[in-house]
Amino acid sequence: MWPWRDAIQEDGKLGRRFASESLSSINNKAPARAVAEQRRATNELAATRSELVERALAMRSRVEQTFAEVRQLVDVVMPLRKRVLEQTVLQYNAMNASTFELLVARRDMVDVGRQYIEALRSYWSAKAEAKALRRGGRAMLTKEQMR
């Protein structure tokens, strides 16, 4: 309808074609330093990714291991120690066990309780570190810092 509009559209196409040709020639003539910098950044990214994957797998393994330890103590060791203590009390009441045997059975039960508390602390510490890793931080506390 208007002849000047067609002229603008044609000039616009010409301008776009010229701009894309000049950009491609600039990209083809990129300095080696920029290419090397890009490769270095890519390699750093890959190294960081593999390090994070390794840390995540190690953390998962630690959480699973500490959880299994807690479950073993709760499901197996503590009930057995409790049963041993109960049987020792029965034997003591029947005068078949000495006071020292009763004390040893009770001490063993207390030791299992300590092991349980330590295992539970390790589990929650591992869980906290895993949560911190998921959030992008580090929660590596030593045993002295935790006490």
N, CA, C and O of each residue as an XYZ file, in Angstrom:
588
protein
N       0.815     -1.167      0.000
C       0.000      0.000      0.000
C       0.871      1.247      0.000
O       0.702      2.120     -0.851
N       1.777      1.338      0.921
C       2.694      2.469      0.930
C       4.046      2.004      0.449
O       4.604      1.062      1.011
N       4.577      2.618     -0.549
C       5.832      2.147     -1.121
C       7.015      2.322     -0.182
O       7.943      1.514     -0.228
N       7.020      3.324      0.652
C       8.168      3.530      1.544
C       8.257      2.423      2.600
O       9.350      2.131      3.083
N       7.099      1.786      2.976
C       7.120      0.689      3.945
C       7.883     -0.499      3.361
O       8.664     -1.135      4.069
N       7.671     -0.805      2.091
C       8.393     -1.903      1.462
C       9.890     -1.629      1.439
O      10.693     -2.547      1.605
N      10.263     -0.395      1.239
C      11.676     -0.028      1.206
C      12.308     -0.225      2.591
O      13.441     -0.696      2.692
N      11.594      0.127      3.637
C      12.122     -0.048      4.992
C      12.294     -1.531      5.296
O      13.301     -1.936      5.877
N      11.316     -2.336      4.906
C      11.399     -3.765      5.163
C      12.591     -4.379      4.434
O      13.289     -5.230      4.985
N      12.820     -3.950      3.205
C      13.958     -4.476      2.463
C      15.263     -4.048      3.101
O      16.192     -4.849      3.203
N      15.353     -2.778      3.540
C      16.563     -2.311      4.211
C      16.772     -3.045      5.529
O      17.903     -3.354      5.905
N      15.689     -3.318      6.219
C      15.783     -4.045      7.481
C      16.343     -5.443      7.269
O      17.165     -5.905      8.061
N      15.912     -6.122      6.216
C      16.422     -7.450      5.921
C      17.900     -7.383      5.581
O      18.684     -8.238      5.993
N      18.266     -6.372      4.837
C      19.659     -6.196      4.470
C      20.496     -5.945      5.705
O      21.590     -6.493      5.842
N      19.984     -5.110      6.616
C      20.719     -4.813      7.843
C      20.890     -6.054      8.710
O      21.961     -6.265      9.279
N      19.861     -6.869      8.817
C      19.964     -8.093      9.614
C      20.971     -9.058      9.011
O      21.750     -9.684      9.729
N      20.952     -9.178      7.670
C      21.883    -10.089      7.014
C      23.316     -9.614      7.222
O      24.204    -10.432      7.463
N      23.558     -8.318      7.133
C      24.892     -7.770      7.325
C      25.355     -7.999      8.772
O      26.508     -8.364      9.004
N      24.459     -7.785      9.741
C      24.818     -7.956     11.155
C      25.148     -9.416     11.449
O      26.098     -9.697     12.179
N      24.382    -10.342     10.893
C      24.655    -11.754     11.180
C      25.964    -12.191     10.527
O      26.691    -13.009     11.092
N      26.272    -11.658      9.351
C      27.540    -12.000      8.712
C      28.718    -11.450      9.511
O      29.732    -12.133      9.652
N      28.604    -10.207     10.047
C      29.722     -9.661     10.805
C      29.890    -10.383     12.136
O      31.019    -10.561     12.594
N      28.797    -10.802     12.766
C      28.913    -11.535     14.029
C      29.552    -12.900     13.817
O      30.362    -13.344     14.631
N      29.189    -13.562     12.732
C      29.782    -14.878     12.490
C      31.273    -14.752     12.195
O      32.052    -15.625     12.580
N      31.679    -13.686     11.523
C      33.110    -13.521     11.266
C      33.854    -13.199     12.549
O      35.006    -13.601     12.710
N      33.210    -12.474     13.474
C      33.845    -12.189     14.764
C      33.970    -13.487     15.567
O      35.006    -13.745     16.180
N      32.905    -14.305     15.559
C      32.942    -15.568     16.289
C      33.999    -16.506     15.722
O      34.658    -17.220     16.477
N      34.168    -16.514     14.417
C      35.176    -17.378     13.807
C      36.586    -16.903     14.119
O      37.531    -17.692     14.094
N      36.731    -15.619     14.412
C      38.052    -15.067     14.681
C      38.266    -14.837     16.169
O      39.052    -13.973     16.557
N      37.564    -15.612     17.015
C      37.702    -15.445     18.467
C      39.135    -15.754     18.858
O      39.725    -16.703     18.342
N      39.696    -14.977     19.750
C      41.081    -15.206     20.148
C      41.230    -16.541     20.884
O      40.313    -17.022     21.550
N      42.388    -17.094     20.737
C      42.669    -18.386     21.368
C      42.560    -18.296     22.886
O      42.220    -19.274     23.553
N      42.847    -17.128     23.417
C      42.768    -16.954     24.869
C      41.330    -17.138     25.368
O      41.105    -17.763     26.405
N      40.370    -16.597     24.635
C      38.965    -16.726     25.027
C      38.515    -18.181     24.933
O      37.769    -18.662     25.785
N      38.964    -18.866     23.911
C      38.623    -20.285     23.749
C      39.238    -21.102     24.887
O      38.586    -21.983     25.449
N      40.479    -20.807     25.218
C      41.141    -21.511     26.312
C      40.440    -21.224     27.638
O      40.281    -22.119     28.469
N      40.029    -19.993     27.830
C      39.310    -19.621     29.059
C      37.979    -20.366     29.151
O      37.582    -20.815     30.226
N      37.304    -20.489     28.026
C      36.037    -21.216     28.011
C      36.263    -22.699     28.315
O      35.491    -23.296     29.066
N      37.286    -23.286     27.754
C      37.601    -24.693     28.040
C      37.956    -24.884     29.514
O      37.540    -25.859     30.141
N      38.730    -23.941     30.059
C      39.097    -24.032     31.472
C      37.854    -23.973     32.352
O      37.716    -24.749     33.298
N      36.955    -23.051     32.037
C      35.720    -22.924     32.814
C      34.870    -24.188     32.699
O      34.269    -24.626     33.680
N      34.821    -24.767     31.511
C      34.077    -26.011     31.315
C      34.696    -27.148     32.117
O      33.982    -27.936     32.737
N      36.021    -27.230     32.106
C      36.705    -28.273     32.875
C      36.512    -28.081     34.376
O      36.329    -29.056     35.105
N      36.551    -26.836     34.845
C      36.306    -26.565     36.269
C      34.894    -26.954     36.656
O      34.669    -27.506     37.733
N      33.941    -26.666     35.779
C      32.560    -27.034     36.043
C      32.414    -28.546     36.136
O      31.729    -29.049     37.026
N      33.046    -29.267     35.230
C      32.974    -30.737     35.261
C      33.650    -31.286     36.518
O      33.155    -32.241     37.118
N      34.762    -30.697     36.914
C      35.458    -31.153     38.126
C      34.619    -30.867     39.370
O      34.540    -31.700     40.272
N      34.005    -29.712     39.418
C      33.153    -29.372     40.558
C      31.961    -30.302     40.634
O      31.569    -30.743     41.714
N      31.389    -30.594     39.479
C      30.239    -31.497     39.437
C      30.624    -32.883     39.936
O      29.911    -33.472     40.748
N      31.746    -33.405     39.454
C      32.153    -34.749     39.878
C      32.504    -34.765     41.366
O      32.247    -35.756     42.049
N      33.088    -33.678     41.872
C      33.391    -33.596     43.307
C      32.108    -33.596     44.131
O      32.028    -34.270     45.158
N      31.111    -32.846     43.686
C      29.842    -32.811     44.401
C      29.137    -34.162     44.374
O      28.554    -34.581     45.374
N      29.189    -34.833     43.247
C      28.578    -36.157     43.151
C      29.279    -37.122     44.100
O      28.627    -37.908     44.788
N      30.598    -37.061     44.134
C      31.370    -37.926     45.023
C      31.028    -37.641     46.481
O      30.818    -38.572     47.258
N      30.969    -36.372     46.859
C      30.631    -36.007     48.238
C      29.219    -36.436     48.592
O      28.969    -36.900     49.705
N      28.290    -36.284     47.652
C      26.904    -36.681     47.909
C      26.795    -38.188     48.113
O      26.081    -38.643     49.006
N      27.498    -38.961     47.292
C      27.466    -40.416     47.449
C      28.101    -40.844     48.765
O      27.596    -41.743     49.437
N      29.206    -40.205     49.136
C      29.850    -40.526     50.411
C      28.935    -40.170     51.577
O      28.844    -40.915     52.552
N      28.264    -39.038     51.473
C      27.355    -38.622     52.544
C      26.169    -39.569     52.651
O      25.740    -39.914     53.752
N      25.648    -39.983     51.523
C      24.534    -40.935     51.530
C      24.957    -42.241     52.182
O      24.217    -42.814     52.981
N      26.133    -42.702     51.843
C      26.649    -43.936     52.428
C      26.812    -43.793     53.937
O      26.492    -44.713     54.689
N      27.308    -42.639     54.378
C      27.506    -42.417     55.817
C      26.174    -42.393     56.558
O      26.053    -42.977     57.634
N      25.176    -41.723     55.991
C      23.860    -41.667     56.626
C      23.257    -43.064     56.712
O      22.721    -43.446     57.752
N      23.339    -43.823     55.633
C      22.791    -45.181     55.635
C      23.512    -46.081     56.634
O      22.880    -46.889     57.316
N      24.821    -45.943     56.718
C      25.609    -46.759     57.632
C      25.268    -46.437     59.088
O      25.075    -47.347     59.894
N      25.194    -45.170     59.424
C      24.873    -44.808     60.805
C      23.444    -45.195     61.157
O      23.170    -45.585     62.292
N      22.527    -45.092     60.194
C      21.150    -45.515     60.443
C      21.092    -47.021     60.701
O      20.379    -47.472     61.597
N      21.834    -47.789     59.924
C      21.863    -49.243     60.113
C      22.438    -49.596     61.485
O      21.975    -50.534     62.134
N      23.436    -48.849     61.919
C      24.017    -49.091     63.243
C      22.997    -48.829     64.346
O      22.893    -49.607     65.295
N      22.245    -47.739     64.226
C      21.219    -47.426     65.212
C      20.149    -48.517     65.222
O      19.743    -48.978     66.288
N      19.696    -48.927     64.052
C      18.661    -49.968     63.971
C      19.158    -51.282     64.564
O      18.393    -51.969     65.241
N      20.403    -51.647     64.332
C      20.979    -52.872     64.884
C      20.975    -52.813     66.411
O      20.615    -53.784     67.077
N      21.373    -51.683     66.949
C      21.393    -51.544     68.411
C      19.982    -51.618     68.993
O      19.765    -52.276     70.011
N      19.031    -50.951     68.357
C      17.666    -50.911     68.881
C      16.956    -52.252     68.699
O      16.276    -52.726     69.609
N      17.114    -52.855     67.536
C      16.348    -54.062     67.224
C      16.969    -55.347     67.753
O      16.250    -56.304     68.037
N      18.298    -55.386     67.891
C      18.954    -56.644     68.241
C      19.684    -56.561     69.584
O      19.390    -57.320     70.507
N      20.623    -55.646     69.679
C      21.540    -55.651     70.822
C      20.825    -55.275     72.123
O      20.970    -55.964     73.132
N      20.059    -54.192     72.100
C      19.405    -53.758     73.342
C      18.414    -54.789     73.883
O      18.425    -55.051     75.085
N      17.559    -55.383     73.049
C      16.657    -56.408     73.590
C      17.408    -57.626     74.156
O      16.996    -58.202     75.163
N      18.509    -58.011     73.497
C      19.278    -59.144     74.022
C      19.922    -58.802     75.361
O      19.894    -59.612     76.288
N      20.492    -57.625     75.466
C      21.097    -57.208     76.742
C      20.048    -57.098     77.844
O      20.312    -57.441     78.996
N      18.868    -56.624     77.489
C      17.791    -56.529     78.470
C      17.382    -57.923     78.948
O      17.139    -58.143     80.134
N      17.312    -58.845     78.012
C      16.948    -60.224     78.378
C      18.021    -60.853     79.259
O      17.704    -61.559     80.216
N      19.296    -60.601     78.939
C      20.390    -61.118     79.767
C      20.295    -60.545     81.175
O      20.465    -61.266     82.159
N      20.025    -59.259     81.267
C      19.890    -58.633     82.583
C      18.725    -59.232     83.364
O      18.858    -59.537     84.550
N      17.586    -59.398     82.699
C      16.423    -59.987     83.376
C      16.723    -61.402     83.871
O      16.352    -61.765     84.988
N      17.399    -62.201     83.034
C      17.737    -63.566     83.440
C      18.759    -63.563     84.580
O      18.713    -64.414     85.468
N      19.672    -62.605     84.546
C      20.661    -62.513     85.628
C      19.979    -62.132     86.935
O      20.336    -62.651     87.993
N      19.000    -61.228     86.873
C      18.243    -60.867     88.072
C      17.501    -62.086     88.611
O      17.478    -62.315     89.820
N      16.895    -62.869     87.717
C      16.206    -64.086     88.166
C      17.191    -65.066     88.819
O      16.888    -65.666     89.850
N      18.363    -65.219     88.212
C      19.374    -66.103     88.780
C      19.899    -65.560     90.111
O      20.188    -66.329     91.028
N      20.018    -64.264     90.212
C      20.458    -63.645     91.467
C      19.420    -63.882     92.568
O      19.760    -64.197     93.709
N      18.129    -63.721     92.192
C      17.065    -63.945     93.166
C      17.013    -65.404     93.609
O      16.631    -65.695     94.742
N      17.391    -66.311     92.731
C      17.423    -67.730     93.082
C      18.733    -68.104     93.753
O      18.960    -69.267     94.085
N      19.593    -67.114     93.951
C      20.905    -67.278     94.575
C      21.837    -68.168     93.750
O      22.693    -68.861     94.300
N      21.663    -68.141     92.437
C      22.551    -68.872     91.531
C      23.604    -67.953     90.912
O      24.592    -68.437     90.361
N      23.409    -66.632     90.995
C      24.356    -65.659     90.440
C      24.822    -64.739     91.562
O      24.081    -64.436     92.498
N      26.060    -64.310     91.437
C      26.602    -63.433     92.471
C      26.234    -61.977     92.190
O      25.721    -61.651     91.119
N      26.494    -61.132     93.140
C      26.248    -59.699     92.997
C      27.092    -59.125     91.875
O      26.645    -58.244     91.140
N      28.301    -59.618     91.746
C      29.200    -59.123     90.701
C      28.687    -59.491     89.309
O      28.821    -58.699     88.377
N      28.116    -60.653     89.158
C      27.528    -61.033     87.865
C      26.344    -60.134     87.522
O      26.149    -59.754     86.367
N      25.566    -59.805     88.533
C      24.448    -58.891     88.325
C      24.945    -57.501     87.936
O      24.381    -56.859     87.050
N      25.997    -57.042     88.596
C      26.568    -55.733     88.263
C      27.165    -55.714     86.856
O      27.049    -54.720     86.138
N      27.798    -56.809     86.471
C      28.367    -56.898     85.116
C      27.251    -56.846     84.075
O      27.389    -56.160     83.062
N      26.163    -57.549     84.305
C      25.036    -57.536     83.365
C      24.444    -56.130     83.266
O      24.098    -55.667     82.179
N      24.331    -55.455     84.418
C      23.796    -54.090     84.412
C      24.755    -53.125     83.717
O      24.318    -52.234     82.988
N      26.054    -53.296     83.939
C      27.053    -52.446     83.285
C      27.015    -52.637     81.770
O      27.145    -51.675     81.013
N      26.839    -53.879     81.335
C      26.743    -54.139     79.897
C      25.519    -53.459     79.285
O      25.573    -52.954     78.164
N      24.416    -53.453     80.036
C      23.207    -52.782     79.558
C      23.444    -51.276     79.441
O      22.993    -50.652     78.480
N      24.140    -50.697     80.400
C      24.446    -49.263     80.358
C      25.388    -48.963     79.188
O      25.233    -47.944     78.516
N      26.359    -49.841     78.941
C      27.278    -49.639     77.816
C      26.541    -49.649     76.480
O      26.856    -48.862     75.588
N      25.567    -50.532     76.343
C      24.771    -50.565     75.112
C      23.983    -49.263     74.972
O      23.828    -48.748     73.865
N      23.492    -48.738     76.071
C      22.793    -47.448     76.028
C      23.709    -46.330     75.570
O      23.301    -45.457     74.805
N      24.948    -46.359     76.040
C      25.928    -45.348     75.590
C      26.219    -45.503     74.097
O      26.303    -44.516     73.367
N      26.370    -46.735     73.658
C      26.623    -46.980     72.232
C      25.448    -46.474     71.398
O      25.638    -45.888     70.332
N      24.249    -46.703     71.888
C      23.052    -46.240     71.186
C      23.049    -44.719     71.068
O      22.785    -44.175     69.996
N      23.343    -44.035     72.174
C      23.365    -42.568     72.154
C      24.438    -42.057     71.202
O      24.200    -41.106     70.458
N      25.607    -42.672     71.216
C      26.689    -42.268     70.308
C      26.309    -42.524     68.845
O      26.580    -41.697     67.974
N      25.685    -43.668     68.584
C      25.256    -43.978     67.213
C      24.176    -43.007     66.750
O      24.172    -42.568     65.600
N      23.262    -42.679     67.658
C      22.203    -41.724     67.319
C      22.786    -40.341     67.046
O      22.332    -39.655     66.130
N      23.777    -39.923     67.820
C      24.441    -38.635     67.592
C      25.150    -38.633     66.241
O      25.089    -37.647     65.506
N      25.815    -39.728     65.916
C      26.489    -39.825     64.617
C      25.494    -39.766     63.474
O      25.753    -39.132     62.450
N      24.360    -40.422     63.643
C      23.333    -40.418     62.606
C      22.811    -39.003     62.368
O      22.734    -38.561     61.221
N      22.455    -38.291     63.426
C      21.906    -36.954     63.245
C      22.959    -35.976     62.755
O      22.640    -35.026     62.040
N      24.195    -36.197     63.128
C      25.279    -35.367     62.598
C      25.423    -35.586     61.094
O      25.581    -34.630     60.335
N      25.369    -36.838     60.669
C      25.455    -37.145     59.233
C      24.258    -36.570     58.482
O      24.403    -36.062     57.370
N      23.072    -36.653     59.094
C      21.879    -36.081     58.460
C      22.030    -34.570     58.286
O      21.665    -34.023     57.245
N      22.568    -33.898     59.306
C      22.754    -32.448     59.228
C      23.767    -32.087     58.148
O      23.577    -31.116     57.415
N      24.839    -32.863     58.049
C      25.828    -32.601     57.005
C      25.239    -32.823     55.623
O      25.531    -32.069     54.695
N      24.407    -33.856     55.478
C      23.765    -34.115     54.183
C      22.818    -32.975     53.816
O      22.749    -32.563     52.658
N      22.098    -32.476     54.799
C      21.190    -31.364     54.541
C      21.965    -30.109     54.150
O      21.556    -29.376     53.250
N      23.077    -29.867     54.824
C      23.916    -28.713     54.482
C      24.497    -28.866     53.080
O      24.588    -27.888     52.338
N      24.888    -30.077     52.714
C      25.428    -30.319     51.375
C      24.357    -30.068     50.318
O      24.643    -29.497     49.266
N      23.126    -30.491     50.594
C      22.033    -30.238     49.657
C      21.788    -28.749     49.477
O      21.408    -28.308     48.392
N      22.000    -27.978     50.524
C      21.789    -26.532     50.454
C      22.994    -25.794     49.895
O      22.932    -24.587     49.662
N      24.086    -26.509     49.680
C      25.250    -25.891     49.068
C      26.322    -25.478     50.041
O      27.275    -24.804     49.648
N      26.204    -25.853     51.289
C      27.193    -25.475     52.286
C      27.943    -26.680     52.808
O      27.787    -27.798     52.316
N      28.759    -26.427     53.814
C      29.498    -27.504     54.457
C      29.242    -27.424     55.953
O      29.295    -26.351     56.552
N      28.967    -28.568     56.537
C      28.759    -28.635     57.982
C      29.699    -29.688     58.546
O      29.261    -30.660     59.162
N      30.973    -29.492     58.336
C      31.967    -30.446     58.802
C      32.459    -30.023     60.186
O      33.364    -29.197     60.306
N      31.870    -30.585     61.206
C      32.263    -30.284     62.564
C      33.105    -31.429     63.106
O      32.841    -32.596     62.818
N      34.109    -31.090     63.886
C      34.891    -32.121     64.534
C      34.182    -32.569     65.793
O      33.238    -31.917     66.240
N      34.622    -33.673     66.371
C      33.986    -34.175     67.573
C      34.134    -33.195     68.737
O      33.249    -33.108     69.587
N      35.237    -32.464     68.780
C      35.441    -31.491     69.844
C      34.457    -30.333     69.716
O      33.997    -29.801     70.726
N      34.130    -29.939     68.495
C      33.199    -28.842     68.292
C      31.781    -29.247     68.645
O      30.977    -28.400     69.033
N      31.456    -30.546     68.515
C      30.109    -31.010     68.802
C      29.837    -31.130     70.300
O      28.682    -31.082     70.725
N      30.864    -31.280     71.082
C      30.654    -31.485     72.528
C      30.574    -30.222     73.265
O      30.400    -30.229     74.484
